[in-house]
Amino acid sequence: MTAELVRGQNHPLSQARLEIRIAAGTPIVAGATLGDEHGTVHGVEWVVHPGAPTLPGLEVSRQAAADHRLAVDLGAVPEAVHRVHVLLALPSAGGPVRFGAVAAPFVAVTGLDGTELASYTITGLDAESAVVALELYRRQGAWKVRAVGQGYAGGLTELLTDQGLPQAHQLANTIHEAVAQGLARAVTPPARTADGDRARQTATPAPGPEQGSSATQGASGAVSPQPLSPYGTQPPSTSPQGAPAADGPQPGHTQVPADASAAQPTAPTVGGPIDYSHPRRQNVAPPPPPPAAPPVQPGQPARPVAGDATGWSMDERLYNQVWGMFEDLARSTAAYRSAVDFADSRMEKELDAALADPRHRIGGQGDAAREAARAKHAQLVEQARAAYDRDLGQLTAESEVVEPALPLAYARWDNPVWHGYRVPFEAPMAVRLGDLHLPECPELRIPMLVRLPLERGLWIDSGAAGSLDGSFVDSHELHRLAMDTAVALAARLLAVHPAGDYTLHVIDPAGSGAQALAPLVWTGVLATPPAVGAAGVADVLARLTERVDLVQMAVRGGAADSLPPGLDTSEQLLIVNDFPHGFDDRAVTQLRYLADEGPSVGVHLMMVADREEASAYGPLLDPLWRSLMRLTPVPDDHLADPWVGHAWTYEPALVPPGSQVVQQVLNQVAKARTKYT
């Protein structure tokens, strides 16, 4: 049965040898790019296009045409390739200059016998002249197809630049020149029926939303979600594990190291016409799979395995796997919401049409039309929910496997791994700040992992009016919860770094956070007691500002080994409670300086403050707030993913009530710190 995809939806591919059929109603250019686990295209030799129409596992048309058939053999693409993006573009010479002026392109993935596996009608395009139609990507050792539909008004140059290709402009010109010169053969169009229509599909493609996809919008009612991107300016990408390496080098294929995840991606080599014989098929029976590998039934998704993404270490593989789950959930939810929105709009149009005829407003004919519209709506929503539930089931099964396998830095406080805690010998690549979930599936929690060292400070907002579940909390309770959140995060950061590599400072001008800070004080993990009063605030800020200045001067002067002997070169974390109480203008300026310049030299901020109270100080503090990542002590949907802008509900990583795990961990941190000093 054909899967009629909407934007963002994915579908497993049960075959490796495929055709991608394209029908656009006007001549277009078709091509594809090969990307690594992050989707990056490393050079022009990673792009197959009319001027270079073949690569291992791929062949495209040599000229612009209204209909294309692209040959794909996923088993023959190099191991370094994890993503294949199918590109469509309008020729630069003559014809339409934007996709909004032509019929919506239709793309279908078929088997070699012509059976459609998945199809996608690319709707919602307007001024764009190039579009990423589909993405074929590895996931848990298998391949999937995702409907993308990402258009670019800047054409092929903008599209290729977005995929990380340095020579994007030159390659775009090469492609258009090759099309203009009509390099080589024509492509025989599909047979036409007696009435002249293309006989290209076995089933009518699913209609999409008329004015683009709602997948690009945030959830209804969300107010300006803060972009969530743990990679800084680059959004995270799924990094699924590649297929097993071949037994040896194969003719016509790039040889990559056995550990393809640890090697620099090797560029595919331009070859001759595509050979559909499987390059890894041997005359003798292949060796049996490892005993630990669970059997997979044909047509069924692979059983999830913790750490099956790429990476140098298990921590890196788990990190990439978690963000792959985050991306999959974002896109699956976008597809579901888009399908429901389309069903709603379609029902409204059909009901309006039924009521437009006065003869149908009263009587059985009108009632029948309305019932038919509602039944069709229910059917469409049910189909969308079934596909969504299938994706949720796979992600839930993966989460149940991954969560218990997470290391200290990624694990919840109730994970048994904390009971075997030992001070680590090296810092992790990321840390867990909490959990994320969406309203359609609140039971599926994705760990919120952020890379270390922190590129942005953290702002724990103690001024929220309530929580999403409707339980309003008074200001004193919220402040207590905010401080508990800050202490739990600080304890985690201390615990996941080697002894002596992380130093913690606290500013508590009025002493209001003494109760929450008690575990840090009693265990002796603080560098100095919490600073109180204006004098204490000035002293801590002066010392940290001086440290930033000294390190910056040493680094810029190329004399990092000439720092003063007594300078603490470890990472520094400053917790500021009740800001801006106890801060004068000079202290505020120093704090802004630390927020802007500190992260680059190992000084990080964690502020516990009420944004509404601080607004009385005027726009002076706005740059400070914008530079920090806002977290909340109660569930709140203020974070957005970088793909479709969903409003994700964040929940802090708090310690279970009554648990002594933080005190036990901090005691070991303090002992190791004493031995280190």
Secondary structure as the mmCIF struct_conf table of DSSP 4:
data_model
#
loop_
_struct_conf.conf_type_id
_struct_conf.id
_struct_conf.beg_label_comp_id
_struct_conf.beg_label_asym_id
_struct_conf.beg_label_seq_id
_struct_conf.end_label_comp_id
_struct_conf.end_label_asym_id
_struct_conf.end_label_seq_id
STRN STRN1 ALA A 3 LEU A 5
TURN_TY1_P TURN_TY1_P1 ARG A 7 GLY A 8
STRN STRN2 ASN A 10 PRO A 12
BEND BEND1 ALA A 16 ALA A 16
STRN STRN3 ARG A 17 GLY A 35
TURN_TY1_P TURN_TY1_P2 GLU A 37 HIS A 38
BEND BEND2 GLY A 43 GLY A 43
HELX_RH_3T_P HELX_RH_3T_P1 VAL A 44 TRP A 46
STRN STRN4 VAL A 47 VAL A 48
STRN STRN5 HIS A 49 HIS A 49
TURN_TY1_P TURN_TY1_P3 PRO A 50 GLY A 51
STRN STRN6 ALA A 52 ALA A 52
STRN STRN7 THR A 54 LEU A 55
TURN_TY1_P TURN_TY1_P4 PRO A 56 GLY A 57
STRN STRN8 LEU A 58 GLU A 59
BEND BEND3 ARG A 62 GLN A 63
STRN STRN9 ALA A 65 ASP A 73
TURN_TY1_P TURN_TY1_P5 LEU A 74 ALA A 76
BEND BEND4 VAL A 77 VAL A 77
TURN_TY1_P TURN_TY1_P6 GLU A 79 ALA A 80
STRN STRN10 ARG A 83 ALA A 89
BEND BEND5 SER A 92 GLY A 95
BEND BEND6 VAL A 97 ARG A 98
HELX_RH_3T_P HELX_RH_3T_P2 PHE A 99 ALA A 101
BEND BEND7 VAL A 102 VAL A 102
HELX_LH_PP_P HELX_LH_PP_P1 ALA A 103 PRO A 105
STRN STRN11 PHE A 106 GLY A 111
TURN_TY1_P TURN_TY1_P7 LEU A 112 ASP A 113
BEND BEND8 GLY A 114 GLY A 114
STRN STRN12 GLU A 116 THR A 121
BEND BEND9 GLY A 124 GLY A 124
BEND BEND10 ASP A 126 ALA A 127
BEND BEND11 SER A 129 SER A 129
STRN STRN13 ALA A 130 ARG A 139
TURN_TY1_P TURN_TY1_P8 GLN A 140 GLY A 141
STRN STRN14 ALA A 142 TYR A 152
TURN_TY1_P TURN_TY1_P9 ALA A 153 GLY A 154
HELX_RH_AL_P HELX_RH_AL_P1 GLY A 155 ASP A 162
TURN_TY1_P TURN_TY1_P10 GLN A 163 GLY A 164
TURN_TY1_P TURN_TY1_P11 PRO A 166 GLN A 167
HELX_RH_AL_P HELX_RH_AL_P2 ALA A 168 ALA A 180
TURN_TY1_P TURN_TY1_P12 GLN A 181 GLY A 182
BEND BEND12 ALA A 184 ALA A 184
HELX_LH_PP_P HELX_LH_PP_P2 ARG A 185 ALA A 191
STRN STRN15 ARG A 192 ARG A 192
TURN_TY1_P TURN_TY1_P13 ALA A 194 ASP A 195
BEND BEND13 GLY A 196 GLY A 196
STRN STRN16 ARG A 198 ARG A 198
BEND BEND14 THR A 202 ALA A 203
HELX_LH_PP_P HELX_LH_PP_P3 THR A 204 PRO A 207
TURN_TY1_P TURN_TY1_P14 GLU A 210 GLN A 211
HELX_RH_3T_P HELX_RH_3T_P3 SER A 214 THR A 216
BEND BEND15 GLN A 217 GLN A 217
TURN_TY1_P TURN_TY1_P15 SER A 220 GLY A 221
BEND BEND16 SER A 224 SER A 224
HELX_LH_PP_P HELX_LH_PP_P4 PRO A 225 PRO A 225
STRN STRN17 GLN A 226 PRO A 227
TURN_TY1_P TURN_TY1_P16 PRO A 230 THR A 233
BEND BEND17 GLN A 234 GLN A 234
HELX_LH_PP_P HELX_LH_PP_P5 PRO A 235 PRO A 236
STRN STRN18 PRO A 240 PRO A 240
HELX_LH_PP_P HELX_LH_PP_P6 GLN A 241 ALA A 246
BEND BEND18 ASP A 247 GLY A 248
TURN_TY1_P TURN_TY1_P17 PRO A 251 GLY A 252
BEND BEND19 HIS A 253 HIS A 253
BEND BEND20 ALA A 258 ALA A 258
TURN_TY1_P TURN_TY1_P18 ALA A 260 ALA A 262
BEND BEND21 ALA A 263 ALA A 263
HELX_LH_PP_P HELX_LH_PP_P7 GLN A 264 VAL A 270
BEND BEND22 GLY A 272 PRO A 273
BEND BEND23 SER A 277 SER A 277
TURN_TY1_P TURN_TY1_P19 PRO A 279 ARG A 280
BEND BEND24 ASN A 283 VAL A 284
HELX_LH_PP_P HELX_LH_PP_P8 ALA A 285 PRO A 290
TURN_TY1_P TURN_TY1_P20 PRO A 291 ALA A 292
BEND BEND25 ALA A 293 ALA A 293
HELX_LH_PP_P HELX_LH_PP_P9 PRO A 294 PRO A 295
TURN_TY1_P TURN_TY1_P21 PRO A 298 GLY A 299
BEND BEND26 GLN A 300 GLN A 300
HELX_LH_PP_P HELX_LH_PP_P10 PRO A 301 PRO A 304
TURN_TY1_P TURN_TY1_P22 ALA A 306 GLY A 307
STRN STRN19 ALA A 309 ALA A 309
BEND BEND27 TRP A 312 SER A 313
HELX_RH_AL_P HELX_RH_AL_P3 MET A 314 ALA A 356
BEND BEND28 ASP A 357 ASP A 357
HELX_RH_AL_P HELX_RH_AL_P4 PRO A 358 ARG A 361
BEND BEND29 ILE A 362 GLY A 363
HELX_RH_AL_P HELX_RH_AL_P5 GLY A 364 ALA A 405
HELX_RH_3T_P HELX_RH_3T_P4 LEU A 408 TYR A 410
BEND BEND30 ALA A 411 ALA A 411
TURN_TY1_P TURN_TY1_P23 TRP A 413 ASP A 414
BEND BEND31 ASN A 415 ASN A 415
HELX_RH_3T_P HELX_RH_3T_P5 PRO A 416 GLY A 420
BEND BEND32 PHE A 425 GLU A 426
BEND BEND33 MET A 429 MET A 429
STRN STRN20 ALA A 430 HIS A 437
TURN_TY1_P TURN_TY1_P24 PRO A 439 GLU A 440
TURN_TY1_P TURN_TY1_P25 PRO A 442 GLU A 443
STRN STRN21 ILE A 446 ARG A 451
BEND BEND34 LEU A 452 PRO A 453
BEND BEND35 GLU A 455 ARG A 456
STRN STRN22 GLY A 457 ASP A 461
TURN_TY1_P TURN_TY1_P26 LEU A 468 ASP A 469
BEND BEND36 GLY A 470 GLY A 470
HELX_RH_AL_P HELX_RH_AL_P6 SER A 475 ALA A 495
TURN_TY1_P TURN_TY1_P27 VAL A 496 VAL A 496
BEND BEND37 HIS A 497 HIS A 497
TURN_TY1_P TURN_TY1_P28 ALA A 499 GLY A 500
BEND BEND38 ASP A 501 ASP A 501
STRN STRN23 TYR A 502 ILE A 507
TURN_TY1_P TURN_TY1_P29 PRO A 509 ALA A 510
BEND BEND39 GLY A 511 GLY A 511
TURN_TY1_P TURN_TY1_P30 SER A 512 GLY A 513
HELX_RH_AL_P HELX_RH_AL_P7 ALA A 514 THR A 523
TURN_TY1_P TURN_TY1_P31 GLY A 524 GLY A 524
STRN STRN24 LEU A 526 LEU A 526
BEND BEND40 ALA A 527 THR A 528
HELX_LH_PP_P HELX_LH_PP_P11 PRO A 529 PRO A 530
STRN STRN25 ALA A 531 ALA A 531
HELX_RH_AL_P HELX_RH_AL_P8 GLY A 533 ARG A 556
TURN_TY1_P TURN_TY1_P32 GLY A 557 GLY A 558
HELX_RH_3T_P HELX_RH_3T_P6 ALA A 560 SER A 562
BEND BEND41 LEU A 563 LEU A 563
TURN_TY1_P TURN_TY1_P33 PRO A 565 GLY A 566
BEND BEND42 SER A 570 SER A 570
STRN STRN26 GLU A 571 PHE A 579
TURN_TY1_P TURN_TY1_P34 PRO A 580 GLY A 582
HELX_RH_AL_P HELX_RH_AL_P9 ASP A 585 GLU A 597
TURN_TY1_P TURN_TY1_P35 GLY A 598 GLY A 598
HELX_RH_3T_P HELX_RH_3T_P7 PRO A 599 VAL A 601
TURN_TY1_P TURN_TY1_P36 GLY A 602 GLY A 602
STRN STRN27 VAL A 603 ALA A 609
HELX_RH_AL_P HELX_RH_AL_P10 ARG A 611 ALA A 614
HELX_RH_3T_P HELX_RH_3T_P8 SER A 615 LEU A 621
HELX_RH_AL_P HELX_RH_AL_P11 ASP A 622 SER A 627
STRN STRN28 LEU A 628 LEU A 631
BEND BEND43 PRO A 633 VAL A 634
STRN STRN29 ASP A 636 ALA A 640
TURN_TY1_P TURN_TY1_P37 PRO A 642 VAL A 644
STRN STRN30 ALA A 647 PRO A 652
HELX_LH_PP_P HELX_LH_PP_P12 LEU A 654 PRO A 656
TURN_TY1_P TURN_TY1_P38 PRO A 657 GLY A 658
HELX_RH_AL_P HELX_RH_AL_P12 VAL A 661 TYR A 676
#
